[in-house]
Amino acid sequence: MKTDFDFPQKDLIGTVVFRPDFNNFETINANQAWSLFFSAGQDDKGLGEDAELGRFFTNVLIAVGVTGTLWATFFSNLG
């Protein structure tokens, strides 16, 4: 049986960000950043290529931060 699946062993173990062919100081998009976050650095293409999902997670994070700040501002003086 012959397969074309021939990765060096050093590239199979460890996180994506430490592989030599990963970033090369290029910018990554929001999908890659969130994929790395959710997979603990194991996969940078887990959310696919559509940029909308990365923007959604970024906007949810911003909304949670703004809501928490407003909540703390308005309800801190009630006690």
Secondary structure, DSSP 8 states (H G I E B T S, - for coil): ---S----HHHHSS-GGGSTTS-TT----HHHHHHHHHTTTS-SSTT-S-HHHHHHHHHHHHHHHHHHHHHHHHHTT--
